[in-house]
Amino acid sequence: MGKRKVPDLYRAPFPLYSIKVDATTGLVITAGGGGASKTGIKNALHFLELRLVGEQQYSASLLHSHDTDTRATMNMAVGNGVIAAGQDGTCCLMRFKHCSQKEGRDAAKDGNRVQQGNARRRAGKRDKDGQDESAGSGDMSDMKDESACISVTGLAEVQSDLNPQDPLQKVVRFSPDLSLLLTGGTDGHIRVWEFPSLKKKFDFKAHEGEIEDLDMSLGNKHLVSVGRDFSCSVWSGSQLAMGLKWLETMPQIAEKTYRYMACRFGKVEDQQDALRLYTVQIPHKRDRKPPPCYLTKWNGKSFLPMLTASCGTEVISSLAVSDSGTFIGLGTVTGSVAIYIAFSLQKLYYVQESHGIVVTDMAFLPDCLKDKDIKGNNETAMLSVAVDSRCQVHAVPNRRSFSIWLVLFLCGLVVMGVVLLLQYLFPGFI
């Protein structure tokens, strides 16, 4: 707990805004860039191979860099080998694939837009922390080809935000069954697209002003959206079902002193049909003495608040929930990273100012991958990225547990010891 150093898993040559882990291949995909400004900062997606070193430590190597020209990817969703990337006011869809060099060349001959790359890095100079400098910088000049590669093919683009001033997609999400693509932006509209046909299914005004976050429940029954207009709304199709009111659990807080920042559905461990919704509330205005932020857990069917907990005075900037629904990850504008237990909303892990600036996105490692152990001897592990271009991994080692029989045996020894002591001190006690 407290302020300590977390070694960098990877450092990109551009600001990082989004990170996702492909649940099928285990590939870590990071994205960001410098935008359209001519500063020399690239715009790209980086594909990383994550390895478990020993039982609890991780290392990453850059497999491939996909150039996104003059557009930085600000948000991203990954599903079934497809990346949906928010770039300015558009959502760009790309298919990626692990393939051999021969398959990559054949795809290029077919006229598809394919970038190949691969890359195990050669051993380079070590920095003070013992890390390879080339791996830290993200420079691809020191790479060599291997038998496998990543191919990236452009599929389609859709206009996801129609703000006449400065169109910007703020969030993109696949539905749990990957049949729908959800987008929200600065024009306050939610647009729902059938996937993979990209036929527009819904387009409706959800909030006054920007949409901050959205998510969809299992079975595509409910869509929840968060806006800068102080509201968190539950939608059935394009119809408003209800608005959430977290202040009912905190009557001492005045109206419009807090706004919703993020929302995410999560499973309930050992309860197959149960579902929870988690929301983060942050102060609307900054004060000299900052008030706390809050994390709220809701019943995912009735949408009644179940528990609200303070999560510190650092302003929350990002939210993530593990696949099992057991853990919640929070990142802050000051670069701190925390992991909470979803059941009790208690803090399990915390590193103050782990990043040098705002944490832009986080992703938990999948609970299991086919033929690959990625968690090792860790209870959970979460990746974080920030504007400081760093990617870090935050691992929580398995907590030690004792067998119930061992506990009973020790209790029996204690009882026997007490009885013998009493017999010695008071002869005839028994």
C-alpha angles and dihedrals in degrees: 000000000000132000113343140140120270112192116235115255090198139348122210127205090239139043112284120225106166141028131184135172118219105229093208103050101018090235115155112221120196127181141185143102146170098286125224096325113112097238097124092250112135128233112218152132116240122205113207131191111219120209132188111230110199115327103313112013128088139206131187135202128194112247101175144354119211113200115222096192113223097345125089118212106237099175135011146188126198129201138149094352094311128113120206105199125190108221116171106306096339138080111222118200121207133175118219128192140181104233144155121262089254092054089049092052092047090052090050090052089054089064097250118144099254130165117194127199142152141183154187108159120234117237109277138176116305122234126219092279092053094253125136108259093215092053091049096051098045090227109158097199090093099058133113130202122255132187093268127059143173118246119197121195125186112234110175147317130227128192102244101173128039101186103147092210105049114344112211132165107222101184141012128186139172117225113249092258092045091236094115137045116209125200135177132180149164094296090068094241126131113212120193119195129191109240132255094003091054091216107159110247102174136011115173141150105255104166142015102248129352126001109227102186145345139185139178129226127234112285089026088264100135135024117202122199134186123205138182088247091085092258136120110192135194115213132195103200103316094329122101108242099179146324120243119236112196092171089074085079092047107042092166091069117088122235118270095013089109133038132196114258107177144002134197137172119226137185123242115238113244092005108094099189098036123103135185132199120211124199133181122215121198131184113273092218132033116242131194087243101042117221119224126271119232137222118204130195118206135190103257094218106037094027091221116148113256104177139356123196135179113245101191136276096280108105111250115236104173141023133200135175125203120243092252092047090237099116138040123204124207130188126190138212089247092057100257122142128205138176120207133193106247096213097058102014088234120152112251102170134017136173116182114224093349086162124043094235143006117339104232103186144356137195132190117225112252114266090236140005126197110266091348133097106209102159099052113178092343126112089214140343129202132192122217134189132190144181087268087077092244128132115200136180121221113199128187110204118224109274115239115255132188128221113252088232091056090051091050091047092052091047089052091052090051092051091049091048092052092049092050091048092051091049090052094048096040112030110208092027088129 
